[in-house]
């Protein structure tokens, strides 16, 4: 996701709480920045922050 789009998402989201359900790689002027963007609220996070967010989620129950 382009950084410009992330800024627009942040403005649309308006600072509400977000559980960051999915992330996309961040690009600026066509080049990867190494960061990630929440596809819901537009927040930019580092690889480490993304790993912490994903790791804190409860495990999905796949047994039926």
PyMOL Python script that loads the backbone (N, CA, C, O; Angstrom):
from pymol import cmd

cmd.read_pdbstr("""\
ATOM      1  N   UNK A   1       0.843  -1.169   0.000  1.00  0.00           N
ATOM      2  CA  UNK A   1       0.000   0.000   0.000  1.00  0.00           C
ATOM      3  C   UNK A   1       0.895   1.241   0.000  1.00  0.00           C
ATOM      4  O   UNK A   1       1.875   1.317   0.741  1.00  0.00           O
ATOM      5  N   UNK A   2       0.548   2.182  -0.821  1.00  0.00           N
ATOM      6  CA  UNK A   2       1.309   3.429  -0.885  1.00  0.00           C
ATOM      7  C   UNK A   2       1.090   4.253   0.389  1.00  0.00           C
ATOM      8  O   UNK A   2      -0.010   4.283   0.940  1.00  0.00           O
ATOM      9  N   UNK A   3       2.133   4.907   0.835  1.00  0.00           N
ATOM     10  CA  UNK A   3       2.075   5.724   2.045  1.00  0.00           C
ATOM     11  C   UNK A   3       0.975   6.790   1.937  1.00  0.00           C
ATOM     12  O   UNK A   3       0.295   7.092   2.917  1.00  0.00           O
ATOM     13  N   UNK A   4       0.813   7.347   0.746  1.00  0.00           N
ATOM     14  CA  UNK A   4      -0.216   8.370   0.523  1.00  0.00           C
ATOM     15  C   UNK A   4      -1.610   7.812   0.826  1.00  0.00           C
ATOM     16  O   UNK A   4      -2.445   8.502   1.411  1.00  0.00           O
ATOM     17  N   UNK A   5      -1.856   6.564   0.428  1.00  0.00           N
ATOM     18  CA  UNK A   5      -3.150   5.920   0.690  1.00  0.00           C
ATOM     19  C   UNK A   5      -3.327   5.680   2.184  1.00  0.00           C
ATOM     20  O   UNK A   5      -4.436   5.806   2.705  1.00  0.00           O
ATOM     21  N   UNK A   6      -2.238   5.333   2.882  1.00  0.00           N
ATOM     22  CA  UNK A   6      -2.304   5.107   4.326  1.00  0.00           C
ATOM     23  C   UNK A   6      -2.702   6.390   5.058  1.00  0.00           C
ATOM     24  O   UNK A   6      -3.493   6.349   6.001  1.00  0.00           O
ATOM     25  N   UNK A   7      -2.158   7.520   4.626  1.00  0.00           N
ATOM     26  CA  UNK A   7      -2.497   8.806   5.243  1.00  0.00           C
ATOM     27  C   UNK A   7      -3.983   9.098   5.041  1.00  0.00           C
ATOM     28  O   UNK A   7      -4.652   9.587   5.951  1.00  0.00           O
ATOM     29  N   UNK A   8      -4.495   8.798   3.850  1.00  0.00           N
ATOM     30  CA  UNK A   8      -5.919   9.003   3.577  1.00  0.00           C
ATOM     31  C   UNK A   8      -6.770   8.086   4.459  1.00  0.00           C
ATOM     32  O   UNK A   8      -7.805   8.512   4.972  1.00  0.00           O
ATOM     33  N   UNK A   9      -6.345   6.839   4.639  1.00  0.00           N
ATOM     34  CA  UNK A   9      -7.065   5.906   5.509  1.00  0.00           C
ATOM     35  C   UNK A   9      -7.100   6.408   6.946  1.00  0.00           C
ATOM     36  O   UNK A   9      -8.133   6.329   7.611  1.00  0.00           O
ATOM     37  N   UNK A  10      -5.970   6.926   7.425  1.00  0.00           N
ATOM     38  CA  UNK A  10      -5.903   7.457   8.792  1.00  0.00           C
ATOM     39  C   UNK A  10      -6.896   8.591   8.982  1.00  0.00           C
ATOM     40  O   UNK A  10      -7.569   8.667  10.010  1.00  0.00           O
ATOM     41  N   UNK A  11      -6.987   9.464   8.001  1.00  0.00           N
ATOM     42  CA  UNK A  11      -7.919  10.592   8.091  1.00  0.00           C
ATOM     43  C   UNK A  11      -9.360  10.098   8.080  1.00  0.00           C
ATOM     44  O   UNK A  11     -10.193  10.605   8.831  1.00  0.00           O
ATOM     45  N   UNK A  12      -9.663   9.111   7.234  1.00  0.00           N
ATOM     46  CA  UNK A  12     -11.012   8.552   7.177  1.00  0.00           C
ATOM     47  C   UNK A  12     -11.362   7.826   8.474  1.00  0.00           C
ATOM     48  O   UNK A  12     -12.501   7.899   8.937  1.00  0.00           O
ATOM     49  N   UNK A  13     -10.393   7.128   9.061  1.00  0.00           N
ATOM     50  CA  UNK A  13     -10.621   6.334  10.271  1.00  0.00           C
ATOM     51  C   UNK A  13     -10.870   7.248  11.468  1.00  0.00           C
ATOM     52  O   UNK A  13     -11.680   6.922  12.334  1.00  0.00           O
ATOM     53  N   UNK A  14     -10.194   8.371  11.525  1.00  0.00           N
ATOM     54  CA  UNK A  14     -10.449   9.369  12.553  1.00  0.00           C
ATOM     55  C   UNK A  14      -9.937   9.056  13.940  1.00  0.00           C
ATOM     56  O   UNK A  14     -10.460   9.606  14.909  1.00  0.00           O
ATOM     57  N   UNK A  15      -8.946   8.205  14.084  1.00  0.00           N
ATOM     58  CA  UNK A  15      -8.351   7.965  15.397  1.00  0.00           C
ATOM     59  C   UNK A  15      -9.124   7.015  16.287  1.00  0.00           C
ATOM     60  O   UNK A  15      -8.795   6.891  17.467  1.00  0.00           O
ATOM     61  N   UNK A  16     -10.131   6.343  15.773  1.00  0.00           N
ATOM     62  CA  UNK A  16     -10.874   5.367  16.575  1.00  0.00           C
ATOM     63  C   UNK A  16      -9.961   4.189  16.900  1.00  0.00           C
ATOM     64  O   UNK A  16      -8.971   3.962  16.203  1.00  0.00           O
ATOM     65  N   UNK A  17     -10.283   3.438  17.951  1.00  0.00           N
ATOM     66  CA  UNK A  17      -9.493   2.237  18.250  1.00  0.00           C
ATOM     67  C   UNK A  17      -9.587   1.224  17.105  1.00  0.00           C
ATOM     68  O   UNK A  17     -10.613   1.130  16.430  1.00  0.00           O
ATOM     69  N   UNK A  18      -8.518   0.479  16.899  1.00  0.00           N
ATOM     70  CA  UNK A  18      -8.477  -0.505  15.818  1.00  0.00           C
ATOM     71  C   UNK A  18      -7.716  -1.728  16.312  1.00  0.00           C
ATOM     72  O   UNK A  18      -6.704  -1.600  17.001  1.00  0.00           O
ATOM     73  N   UNK A  19      -8.207  -2.920  15.957  1.00  0.00           N
ATOM     74  CA  UNK A  19      -7.505  -4.146  16.350  1.00  0.00           C
ATOM     75  C   UNK A  19      -6.529  -4.621  15.275  1.00  0.00           C
ATOM     76  O   UNK A  19      -5.933  -5.690  15.411  1.00  0.00           O
ATOM     77  N   UNK A  20      -6.360  -3.840  14.215  1.00  0.00           N
ATOM     78  CA  UNK A  20      -5.403  -4.101  13.142  1.00  0.00           C
ATOM     79  C   UNK A  20      -5.530  -5.540  12.617  1.00  0.00           C
ATOM     80  O   UNK A  20      -4.634  -6.359  12.820  1.00  0.00           O
ATOM     81  N   UNK A  21      -6.654  -5.842  11.937  1.00  0.00           N
ATOM     82  CA  UNK A  21      -6.899  -7.215  11.484  1.00  0.00           C
ATOM     83  C   UNK A  21      -5.989  -7.701  10.361  1.00  0.00           C
ATOM     84  O   UNK A  21      -5.776  -8.905  10.226  1.00  0.00           O
ATOM     85  N   UNK A  22      -5.447  -6.789   9.552  1.00  0.00           N
ATOM     86  CA  UNK A  22      -4.580  -7.211   8.440  1.00  0.00           C
ATOM     87  C   UNK A  22      -3.575  -6.107   8.127  1.00  0.00           C
ATOM     88  O   UNK A  22      -3.830  -4.926   8.366  1.00  0.00           O
ATOM     89  N   UNK A  23      -2.434  -6.515   7.589  1.00  0.00           N
ATOM     90  CA  UNK A  23      -1.376  -5.572   7.259  1.00  0.00           C
ATOM     91  C   UNK A  23      -0.950  -5.726   5.804  1.00  0.00           C
ATOM     92  O   UNK A  23      -1.053  -6.805   5.219  1.00  0.00           O
ATOM     93  N   UNK A  24      -0.472  -4.629   5.237  1.00  0.00           N
ATOM     94  CA  UNK A  24       0.102  -4.626   3.893  1.00  0.00           C
ATOM     95  C   UNK A  24       1.474  -3.965   3.979  1.00  0.00           C
ATOM     96  O   UNK A  24       1.721  -3.137   4.855  1.00  0.00           O
ATOM     97  N   UNK A  25       2.360  -4.338   3.065  1.00  0.00           N
ATOM     98  CA  UNK A  25       3.684  -3.704   3.030  1.00  0.00           C
ATOM     99  C   UNK A  25       3.527  -2.241   2.636  1.00  0.00           C
ATOM    100  O   UNK A  25       2.683  -1.893   1.810  1.00  0.00           O
ATOM    101  N   UNK A  26       4.352  -1.393   3.238  1.00  0.00           N
ATOM    102  CA  UNK A  26       4.302   0.034   2.938  1.00  0.00           C
ATOM    103  C   UNK A  26       5.275   0.370   1.812  1.00  0.00           C
ATOM    104  O   UNK A  26       6.426  -0.068   1.815  1.00  0.00           O
ATOM    105  N   UNK A  27       4.794   1.154   0.855  1.00  0.00           N
ATOM    106  CA  UNK A  27       5.609   1.645  -0.258  1.00  0.00           C
ATOM    107  C   UNK A  27       5.549   3.162  -0.271  1.00  0.00           C
ATOM    108  O   UNK A  27       4.500   3.747  -0.001  1.00  0.00           O
ATOM    109  N   UNK A  28       6.659   3.796  -0.580  1.00  0.00           N
ATOM    110  CA  UNK A  28       6.714   5.250  -0.724  1.00  0.00           C
ATOM    111  C   UNK A  28       7.418   5.542  -2.049  1.00  0.00           C
ATOM    112  O   UNK A  28       8.585   5.198  -2.235  1.00  0.00           O
ATOM    113  N   UNK A  29       6.705   6.168  -2.946  1.00  0.00           N
ATOM    114  CA  UNK A  29       7.212   6.461  -4.291  1.00  0.00           C
ATOM    115  C   UNK A  29       7.679   5.194  -5.000  1.00  0.00           C
ATOM    116  O   UNK A  29       8.680   5.204  -5.718  1.00  0.00           O
ATOM    117  N   UNK A  30       6.933   4.087  -4.788  1.00  0.00           N
ATOM    118  CA  UNK A  30       7.219   2.835  -5.474  1.00  0.00           C
ATOM    119  C   UNK A  30       8.262   1.953  -4.819  1.00  0.00           C
ATOM    120  O   UNK A  30       8.492   0.836  -5.281  1.00  0.00           O
ATOM    121  N   UNK A  31       8.900   2.420  -3.757  1.00  0.00           N
ATOM    122  CA  UNK A  31       9.931   1.625  -3.088  1.00  0.00           C
ATOM    123  C   UNK A  31       9.429   1.158  -1.727  1.00  0.00           C
ATOM    124  O   UNK A  31       8.772   1.910  -1.007  1.00  0.00           O
ATOM    125  N   UNK A  32       9.745  -0.100  -1.376  1.00  0.00           N
ATOM    126  CA  UNK A  32       9.357  -0.623  -0.060  1.00  0.00           C
ATOM    127  C   UNK A  32      10.107   0.118   1.031  1.00  0.00           C
ATOM    128  O   UNK A  32      11.300   0.396   0.906  1.00  0.00           O
ATOM    129  N   UNK A  33       9.385   0.436   2.113  1.00  0.00           N
ATOM    130  CA  UNK A  33      10.003   1.144   3.233  1.00  0.00           C
ATOM    131  C   UNK A  33      10.478   0.194   4.321  1.00  0.00           C
ATOM    132  O   UNK A  33      11.295   0.573   5.160  1.00  0.00           O
ATOM    133  N   UNK A  34       9.973  -1.039   4.318  1.00  0.00           N
ATOM    134  CA  UNK A  34      10.291  -1.990   5.385  1.00  0.00           C
ATOM    135  C   UNK A  34       9.242  -1.991   6.476  1.00  0.00           C
ATOM    136  O   UNK A  34       9.278  -2.844   7.363  1.00  0.00           O
ATOM    137  N   UNK A  35       8.308  -1.056   6.432  1.00  0.00           N
ATOM    138  CA  UNK A  35       7.231  -0.980   7.412  1.00  0.00           C
ATOM    139  C   UNK A  35       5.970  -1.627   6.854  1.00  0.00           C
ATOM    140  O   UNK A  35       5.920  -2.027   5.691  1.00  0.00           O
ATOM    141  N   UNK A  36       4.954  -1.720   7.708  1.00  0.00           N
ATOM    142  CA  UNK A  36       3.675  -2.286   7.330  1.00  0.00           C
ATOM    143  C   UNK A  36       2.571  -1.306   7.683  1.00  0.00           C
ATOM    144  O   UNK A  36       2.739  -0.465   8.566  1.00  0.00           O
ATOM    145  N   UNK A  37       1.435  -1.415   6.990  1.00  0.00           N
ATOM    146  CA  UNK A  37       0.295  -0.529   7.204  1.00  0.00           C
ATOM    147  C   UNK A  37      -0.923  -1.374   7.521  1.00  0.00           C
ATOM    148  O   UNK A  37      -1.187  -2.366   6.841  1.00  0.00           O
ATOM    149  N   UNK A  38      -1.673  -0.986   8.559  1.00  0.00           N
ATOM    150  CA  UNK A  38      -2.945  -1.643   8.847  1.00  0.00           C
ATOM    151  C   UNK A  38      -3.900  -1.291   7.711  1.00  0.00           C
ATOM    152  O   UNK A  38      -4.085  -0.117   7.389  1.00  0.00           O
ATOM    153  N   UNK A  39      -4.500  -2.307   7.109  1.00  0.00           N
ATOM    154  CA  UNK A  39      -5.383  -2.068   5.974  1.00  0.00           C
ATOM    155  C   UNK A  39      -6.735  -1.502   6.389  1.00  0.00           C
ATOM    156  O   UNK A  39      -7.523  -1.084   5.540  1.00  0.00           O
ATOM    157  N   UNK A  40      -7.003  -1.486   7.692  1.00  0.00           N
ATOM    158  CA  UNK A  40      -8.278  -0.956   8.177  1.00  0.00           C
ATOM    159  C   UNK A  40      -8.170   0.507   8.582  1.00  0.00           C
ATOM    160  O   UNK A  40      -9.002   1.323   8.184  1.00  0.00           O
ATOM    161  N   UNK A  41      -7.138   0.853   9.380  1.00  0.00           N
ATOM    162  CA  UNK A  41      -7.054   2.221   9.911  1.00  0.00           C
ATOM    163  C   UNK A  41      -5.902   3.039   9.321  1.00  0.00           C
ATOM    164  O   UNK A  41      -5.857   4.255   9.511  1.00  0.00           O
ATOM    165  N   UNK A  42      -4.973   2.396   8.611  1.00  0.00           N
ATOM    166  CA  UNK A  42      -3.874   3.113   7.986  1.00  0.00           C
ATOM    167  C   UNK A  42      -2.657   3.350   8.856  1.00  0.00           C
ATOM    168  O   UNK A  42      -1.719   4.023   8.429  1.00  0.00           O
ATOM    169  N   UNK A  43      -2.649   2.809  10.075  1.00  0.00           N
ATOM    170  CA  UNK A  43      -1.497   3.012  10.968  1.00  0.00           C
ATOM    171  C   UNK A  43      -0.260   2.310  10.412  1.00  0.00           C
ATOM    172  O   UNK A  43      -0.331   1.166   9.965  1.00  0.00           O
ATOM    173  N   UNK A  44       0.869   3.008  10.445  1.00  0.00           N
ATOM    174  CA  UNK A  44       2.145   2.444  10.024  1.00  0.00           C
ATOM    175  C   UNK A  44       2.839   1.831  11.229  1.00  0.00           C
ATOM    176  O   UNK A  44       2.949   2.464  12.279  1.00  0.00           O
ATOM    177  N   UNK A  45       3.309   0.590  11.075  1.00  0.00           N
ATOM    178  CA  UNK A  45       4.029  -0.096  12.152  1.00  0.00           C
ATOM    179  C   UNK A  45       5.290  -0.731  11.579  1.00  0.00           C
ATOM    180  O   UNK A  45       5.377  -1.012  10.383  1.00  0.00           O
ATOM    181  N   UNK A  46       6.261  -0.949  12.455  1.00  0.00           N
ATOM    182  CA  UNK A  46       7.487  -1.631  12.050  1.00  0.00           C
ATOM    183  C   UNK A  46       7.240  -3.137  12.001  1.00  0.00           C
ATOM    184  O   UNK A  46       6.199  -3.616  12.450  1.00  0.00           O
ATOM    185  N   UNK A  47       8.193  -3.870  11.457  1.00  0.00           N
ATOM    186  CA  UNK A  47       8.094  -5.330  11.416  1.00  0.00           C
ATOM    187  C   UNK A  47       7.930  -5.873  12.828  1.00  0.00           C
ATOM    188  O   UNK A  47       7.112  -6.762  13.061  1.00  0.00           O
ATOM    189  N   UNK A  48       8.696  -5.347  13.764  1.00  0.00           N
ATOM    190  CA  UNK A  48       8.641  -5.814  15.154  1.00  0.00           C
ATOM    191  C   UNK A  48       7.281  -5.534  15.781  1.00  0.00           C
ATOM    192  O   UNK A  48       6.711  -6.399  16.445  1.00  0.00           O
ATOM    193  N   UNK A  49       6.756  -4.318  15.571  1.00  0.00           N
ATOM    194  CA  UNK A  49       5.434  -3.978  16.112  1.00  0.00           C
ATOM    195  C   UNK A  49       4.358  -4.884  15.526  1.00  0.00           C
ATOM    196  O   UNK A  49       3.451  -5.320  16.235  1.00  0.00           O
ATOM    197  N   UNK A  50       4.463  -5.164  14.233  1.00  0.00           N
ATOM    198  CA  UNK A  50       3.500  -6.062  13.577  1.00  0.00           C
ATOM    199  C   UNK A  50       3.565  -7.441  14.216  1.00  0.00           C
ATOM    200  O   UNK A  50       2.526  -8.037  14.502  1.00  0.00           O
ATOM    201  N   UNK A  51       4.756  -7.951  14.442  1.00  0.00           N
ATOM    202  CA  UNK A  51       4.924  -9.267  15.053  1.00  0.00           C
ATOM    203  C   UNK A  51       4.324  -9.299  16.454  1.00  0.00           C
ATOM    204  O   UNK A  51       3.714 -10.296  16.842  1.00  0.00           O
ATOM    205  N   UNK A  52       4.490  -8.219  17.217  1.00  0.00           N
ATOM    206  CA  UNK A  52       3.930  -8.155  18.563  1.00  0.00           C
ATOM    207  C   UNK A  52       2.404  -8.132  18.527  1.00  0.00           C
ATOM    208  O   UNK A  52       1.754  -8.792  19.337  1.00  0.00           O
ATOM    209  N   UNK A  53       1.832  -7.375  17.590  1.00  0.00           N
ATOM    210  CA  UNK A  53       0.372  -7.296  17.458  1.00  0.00           C
ATOM    211  C   UNK A  53      -0.194  -8.656  17.081  1.00  0.00           C
ATOM    212  O   UNK A  53      -1.155  -9.127  17.689  1.00  0.00           O
ATOM    213  N   UNK A  54       0.403  -9.283  16.079  1.00  0.00           N
ATOM    214  CA  UNK A  54      -0.082 -10.587  15.618  1.00  0.00           C
ATOM    215  C   UNK A  54       0.122 -11.641  16.708  1.00  0.00           C
ATOM    216  O   UNK A  54      -0.739 -12.498  16.908  1.00  0.00           O
ATOM    217  N   UNK A  55       1.252 -11.583  17.409  1.00  0.00           N
ATOM    218  CA  UNK A  55       1.544 -12.552  18.469  1.00  0.00           C
ATOM    219  C   UNK A  55       0.632 -12.431  19.673  1.00  0.00           C
ATOM    220  O   UNK A  55       0.429 -13.409  20.393  1.00  0.00           O
ATOM    221  N   UNK A  56       0.077 -11.252  19.907  1.00  0.00           N
ATOM    222  CA  UNK A  56      -0.807 -11.030  21.057  1.00  0.00           C
ATOM    223  C   UNK A  56      -2.236 -11.489  20.792  1.00  0.00           C
ATOM    224  O   UNK A  56      -3.045 -11.552  21.718  1.00  0.00           O
ATOM    225  N   UNK A  57      -2.551 -11.805  19.553  1.00  0.00           N
ATOM    226  CA  UNK A  57      -3.896 -12.257  19.217  1.00  0.00           C
ATOM    227  C   UNK A  57      -4.119 -13.657  19.768  1.00  0.00           C
ATOM    228  O   UNK A  57      -3.196 -14.472  19.808  1.00  0.00           O
ATOM    229  N   UNK A  58      -5.349 -13.933  20.193  1.00  0.00           N
ATOM    230  CA  UNK A  58      -5.623 -15.300  20.645  1.00  0.00           C
ATOM    231  C   UNK A  58      -5.536 -16.269  19.467  1.00  0.00           C
ATOM    232  O   UNK A  58      -5.877 -15.902  18.343  1.00  0.00           O
ATOM    233  N   UNK A  59      -5.089 -17.486  19.707  1.00  0.00           N
ATOM    234  CA  UNK A  59      -4.990 -18.454  18.600  1.00  0.00           C
ATOM    235  C   UNK A  59      -6.365 -18.775  18.042  1.00  0.00           C
ATOM    236  O   UNK A  59      -7.353 -18.866  18.771  1.00  0.00           O
ATOM    237  N   UNK A  60      -6.397 -18.942  16.731  1.00  0.00           N
ATOM    238  CA  UNK A  60      -7.665 -19.281  16.085  1.00  0.00           C
ATOM    239  C   UNK A  60      -7.954 -20.754  16.316  1.00  0.00           C
ATOM    240  O   UNK A  60      -7.063 -21.597  16.211  1.00  0.00           O
ATOM    241  N   UNK A  61      -9.200 -21.054  16.630  1.00  0.00           N
ATOM    242  CA  UNK A  61      -9.607 -22.432  16.863  1.00  0.00           C
ATOM    243  C   UNK A  61      -9.956 -23.079  15.527  1.00  0.00           C
ATOM    244  O   UNK A  61     -11.008 -22.804  14.950  1.00  0.00           O
ATOM    245  N   UNK A  62      -9.066 -23.941  15.041  1.00  0.00           N
ATOM    246  CA  UNK A  62      -9.291 -24.560  13.733  1.00  0.00           C
ATOM    247  C   UNK A  62      -9.921 -25.946  13.859  1.00  0.00           C
ATOM    248  O   UNK A  62     -10.325 -26.530  12.853  1.00  0.00           O
ATOM    249  N   UNK A  63     -10.011 -26.484  15.082  1.00  0.00           N
ATOM    250  CA  UNK A  63     -10.622 -27.795  15.269  1.00  0.00           C
ATOM    251  C   UNK A  63     -12.140 -27.660  15.288  1.00  0.00           C
ATOM    252  O   UNK A  63     -12.704 -26.793  15.955  1.00  0.00           O
ATOM    253  N   UNK A  64     -12.778 -28.546  14.535  1.00  0.00           N
ATOM    254  CA  UNK A  64     -14.248 -28.517  14.513  1.00  0.00           C
ATOM    255  C   UNK A  64     -14.808 -29.834  14.923  1.00  0.00           C
ATOM    256  O   UNK A  64     -16.027 -30.000  14.964  1.00  0.00           O
TER     257      UNK A  64
END
""", "prot")
cmd.dss("prot")
cmd.show_as("cartoon", "prot")
cmd.util.cbc("prot")
cmd.orient("prot")
